[in-house]
Amino acid sequence: MQPISMTPDGLRQVARIVPRGDELGCDAAVPPVHQLAWFEHGRWEATALSGTGMDEVFGHDRIAVVRSQRAAFLRPVGIGEPVALSVGLGRVGKTSFEIVQSLWTEPAGTQQPPECIAVLSIAAVALGADRRPSPVPDAVRALARDMPPVPALAGLDLVPVERPDFTWEIEVRPSEIDVFSHVNHACYARWADDARQLRDRARGLASQPLQRIAVDYQRETVLGERVEVRLQELGPGDVAAEVRVGDEVRARARLQAPAAN
């Protein structure tokens, strides 16, 4: 049996990623919203490992649904720089629970300590075989830790978009549909951040990299639906977003970055 590796914050390391050239953005770094896909990769990897809780949440005909996520991106990462990805369990309720994840650099051949690249907190709901909320398995509850709030994620409150100052329409594509036949939750963050950058471009501004994002999911979106992303500026570099289909809100988000130049 191989020893269990831990990241410096005490979470279970579940994957190691080396960024590829096709994952880089125009600034030669991996875009923050792409790192959300890395986090999801880590959760899937964790389902094959005992002692993570993910094997119980996604086993025996059970699944979990992401209700909201909040992420902070602390350091850029470029091509060929190894990254350690971790998963842990935070607060647990009757049918709900928190997944905590982090990304860390893996300096090789130097005395430089690892650096935290990004942190993520997910609020999820356990579903049973009937796809209705189900009590969190005892095996998951036993692994939960009463973790303190992450300061980098504080204050990411959702704000309704009441006076949109930019809108962007798209049609859901097959590549945005996941194994559960609806839009993968990471796509909502990508849509919101794309709209933010398109709004900056329309204003003749150079967008700054995303630093923090919060997304709350209201209802699923499926293939072929016409989606409208609405933005409202809350302050310099601070944007509220809504993903709508018709009059129905499918997700709300808040994005924060340094003010565009």
C-alpha positions as CSV (number, residue, x, y, z in Angstrom):
1,M,0.0,0.0,0.0
2,Q,1.4,3.4,-1.0
3,P,1.7,6.0,1.7
4,I,-1.0,8.7,1.8
5,S,0.4,12.1,0.6
6,M,-1.0,15.3,2.1
7,T,-0.8,18.9,1.0
8,P,0.6,21.5,3.5
9,D,-2.9,22.3,4.7
10,G,-3.5,18.8,5.8
11,L,-5.8,17.7,3.0
12,R,-5.4,14.4,1.1
13,Q,-3.5,14.7,-2.1
14,V,-5.5,12.9,-4.9
15,A,-3.8,13.9,-8.1
16,R,-0.7,15.5,-9.6
17,I,-1.1,17.7,-12.7
18,V,1.5,19.1,-15.1
19,P,0.0,22.0,-17.1
20,R,0.1,21.5,-20.9
21,G,0.5,24.1,-23.5
22,D,-3.1,23.8,-24.7
23,E,-4.3,24.7,-21.2
24,L,-2.6,28.1,-21.2
25,G,-4.4,31.4,-21.7
26,C,-3.1,34.5,-23.6
27,D,-1.0,35.5,-20.5
28,A,0.9,32.1,-20.7
29,A,-0.8,31.0,-17.4
30,V,-3.6,28.5,-16.8
31,P,-6.9,30.5,-16.6
32,P,-8.5,30.4,-13.2
33,V,-11.8,29.0,-14.5
34,H,-9.8,26.1,-16.1
35,Q,-8.4,25.4,-12.6
36,L,-12.0,24.7,-11.6
37,A,-12.0,21.8,-14.1
38,W,-8.8,20.6,-12.4
39,F,-10.6,20.6,-9.0
40,E,-13.4,18.5,-10.5
41,H,-10.8,16.1,-11.9
42,G,-9.5,15.7,-8.4
43,R,-12.9,14.9,-7.0
44,W,-13.4,12.2,-9.6
45,E,-9.9,10.8,-8.9
46,A,-10.8,10.7,-5.2
47,T,-13.7,8.4,-5.9
48,A,-11.2,5.6,-6.6
49,L,-9.4,6.2,-3.2
50,S,-10.6,5.0,0.2
51,G,-10.5,7.4,3.0
52,T,-11.4,10.5,1.0
53,G,-15.2,10.3,1.4
54,M,-15.7,10.7,-2.3
55,D,-15.8,6.9,-2.7
56,E,-18.8,6.8,-0.4
57,V,-20.6,9.9,-1.8
58,F,-20.3,8.6,-5.4
59,G,-20.7,4.9,-4.6
60,H,-23.6,2.4,-4.1
61,D,-25.9,4.3,-6.5
62,R,-25.3,7.5,-4.7
63,I,-24.2,10.8,-6.2
64,A,-23.7,14.4,-5.0
65,V,-25.0,17.6,-6.5
66,V,-23.0,20.8,-6.3
67,R,-25.2,23.6,-5.0
68,S,-22.6,26.3,-4.8
69,Q,-18.8,26.9,-4.9
70,R,-16.4,29.6,-3.9
71,A,-12.9,29.8,-5.1
72,A,-9.9,32.1,-4.7
73,F,-6.9,32.0,-7.1
74,L,-3.8,33.0,-5.3
75,R,-0.9,32.5,-7.8
76,P,-0.6,31.9,-11.5
77,V,0.7,28.6,-12.8
78,G,2.4,28.0,-16.2
79,I,3.4,25.2,-18.5
80,G,5.3,22.3,-17.1
81,E,4.9,23.4,-13.4
82,P,3.7,20.4,-11.4
83,V,0.7,20.9,-9.2
84,A,-0.6,18.8,-6.3
85,L,-4.4,18.7,-6.0
86,S,-6.1,17.8,-2.7
87,V,-9.6,16.9,-1.4
88,G,-11.1,17.0,2.1
89,L,-14.4,17.2,3.8
90,G,-15.5,20.1,6.0
91,R,-18.8,20.7,7.7
92,V,-21.5,18.0,7.4
93,G,-25.2,18.3,7.8
94,K,-28.0,15.8,7.5
95,T,-28.0,15.6,3.7
96,S,-25.5,18.4,2.9
97,F,-21.7,18.6,3.2
98,E,-18.7,20.7,2.3
99,I,-15.9,19.7,0.0
100,V,-12.7,21.6,0.6
101,Q,-9.9,21.5,-2.1
102,S,-6.6,23.2,-2.7
103,L,-3.9,23.4,-5.4
104,W,-0.2,23.6,-4.4
105,T,3.1,23.9,-6.4
106,E,5.5,21.0,-6.1
107,P,9.0,22.6,-6.2
108,A,11.6,20.0,-7.3
109,G,15.3,20.1,-6.5
110,T,15.1,23.4,-4.5
111,Q,14.7,24.5,-0.9
112,Q,11.7,26.6,-1.9
113,P,8.5,25.6,0.0
114,P,5.3,24.7,-1.8
115,E,3.0,27.6,-2.6
116,C,-0.8,27.5,-2.5
117,I,-2.2,28.3,-6.0
118,A,-5.9,28.1,-5.3
119,V,-8.5,27.1,-2.7
120,L,-12.1,26.0,-3.2
121,S,-15.1,25.3,-1.0
122,I,-18.1,23.5,-2.4
123,A,-21.5,23.1,-0.8
124,A,-23.0,19.8,-2.0
125,V,-26.1,17.7,-1.4
126,A,-26.0,13.9,-1.2
127,L,-28.6,12.1,-3.3
128,G,-29.7,8.5,-3.1
129,A,-30.5,6.0,-5.8
130,D,-33.9,7.8,-6.3
131,R,-32.0,11.0,-6.9
132,R,-33.6,12.6,-3.9
133,P,-31.7,14.1,-0.9
134,S,-30.3,11.3,1.2
135,P,-28.5,11.3,4.6
136,V,-24.8,11.7,4.3
137,P,-23.2,8.2,4.8
138,D,-21.7,7.6,8.2
139,A,-18.4,6.7,6.5
140,V,-18.3,10.3,5.1
141,R,-19.4,11.9,8.3
142,A,-16.5,10.2,10.2
143,L,-14.0,11.8,7.8
144,A,-15.3,15.3,8.1
145,R,-13.2,18.0,9.8
146,D,-14.5,21.1,11.5
147,M,-12.3,23.4,9.3
148,P,-12.2,27.1,10.0
149,P,-13.4,29.4,7.2
150,V,-10.8,30.2,4.6
151,P,-10.0,34.0,4.8
152,A,-9.5,34.2,1.0
153,L,-13.1,33.1,0.5
154,A,-14.7,35.6,2.9
155,G,-17.2,38.2,1.7
156,L,-18.1,36.5,-1.6
157,D,-21.8,37.3,-1.2
158,L,-24.2,36.9,-4.2
159,V,-26.0,40.0,-5.4
160,P,-29.0,39.9,-7.8
161,V,-28.5,41.6,-11.2
162,E,-31.1,44.3,-11.2
163,R,-29.6,46.7,-13.7
164,P,-27.5,44.8,-16.2
165,D,-24.9,46.8,-18.0
166,F,-23.8,43.9,-20.3
167,T,-25.5,40.8,-21.8
168,W,-24.2,37.9,-23.8
169,E,-26.2,35.2,-25.4
170,I,-25.0,31.6,-26.3
171,E,-26.6,28.3,-27.1
172,V,-25.6,25.3,-25.0
173,R,-23.2,23.1,-26.9
174,P,-22.7,19.3,-26.7
175,S,-19.2,19.8,-25.3
176,E,-20.8,21.6,-22.2
177,I,-22.9,18.6,-21.2
178,D,-21.6,16.2,-18.6
179,V,-22.3,12.6,-17.7
180,F,-25.5,13.6,-15.9
181,S,-26.9,15.0,-19.2
182,H,-26.9,18.6,-18.1
183,V,-24.5,21.5,-18.3
184,N,-21.4,20.9,-16.2
185,H,-21.3,23.3,-13.2
186,A,-17.8,24.5,-14.2
187,C,-19.3,25.9,-17.4
188,Y,-21.4,28.5,-15.6
189,A,-18.2,30.0,-14.1
190,R,-16.6,30.0,-17.6
191,W,-19.6,31.7,-19.1
192,A,-19.6,34.4,-16.4
193,D,-15.9,35.0,-16.8
194,D,-16.1,35.1,-20.6
195,A,-18.8,37.6,-20.4
196,R,-16.7,39.7,-17.9
197,Q,-13.8,39.7,-20.4
198,L,-16.1,40.5,-23.4
199,R,-17.5,43.4,-21.5
200,D,-14.0,44.8,-20.8
201,R,-13.1,44.3,-24.5
202,A,-16.3,46.2,-25.6
203,R,-15.1,49.0,-23.4
204,G,-11.6,49.0,-24.8
205,L,-10.1,47.7,-21.6
206,A,-7.6,44.9,-20.9
207,S,-9.1,42.4,-18.5
208,Q,-7.2,41.3,-15.4
209,P,-7.0,37.7,-14.3
210,L,-9.8,36.5,-12.1
211,Q,-9.0,36.4,-8.4
212,R,-12.1,35.2,-6.7
213,I,-15.5,33.7,-7.8
214,A,-18.6,32.5,-6.2
215,V,-21.4,30.6,-8.1
216,D,-24.7,29.4,-6.7
217,Y,-26.7,27.0,-8.9
218,Q,-30.5,27.3,-9.1
219,R,-31.6,24.8,-11.8
220,E,-30.0,22.6,-14.4
221,T,-29.5,23.7,-18.0
222,V,-29.6,21.3,-20.9
223,L,-28.4,20.9,-24.5
224,G,-29.8,23.4,-27.0
225,E,-31.2,25.9,-24.5
226,R,-30.5,29.6,-25.3
227,V,-28.6,31.1,-22.3
228,E,-28.2,34.8,-21.5
229,V,-25.5,36.0,-19.2
230,R,-26.2,39.3,-17.5
231,L,-23.6,41.4,-15.7
232,Q,-23.8,44.3,-13.4
233,E,-20.7,46.2,-12.1
234,L,-20.7,46.4,-8.3
235,G,-17.4,48.3,-8.0
236,P,-13.9,48.4,-9.7
237,G,-13.2,44.8,-10.6
238,D,-16.3,43.5,-8.8
239,V,-19.1,42.1,-11.0
240,A,-22.4,40.3,-10.3
241,A,-23.6,37.8,-12.9
242,E,-26.7,35.9,-13.7
243,V,-27.2,33.0,-16.1
244,R,-30.7,33.0,-17.4
245,V,-32.9,31.0,-19.8
246,G,-35.8,33.3,-20.5
247,D,-37.0,34.8,-17.2
248,E,-35.6,31.9,-15.2
249,V,-32.3,32.3,-13.3
250,R,-30.2,29.1,-13.6
251,A,-27.2,30.4,-11.7
252,R,-25.9,33.5,-9.9
253,A,-22.2,34.4,-9.7
254,R,-19.9,37.1,-8.3
255,L,-16.5,37.7,-9.9
256,Q,-13.6,39.8,-8.5
257,A,-10.4,40.8,-10.2
258,P,-8.2,43.9,-10.2
259,A,-9.8,46.7,-12.0
260,A,-9.3,46.5,-15.8
261,N,-6.8,48.9,-17.3
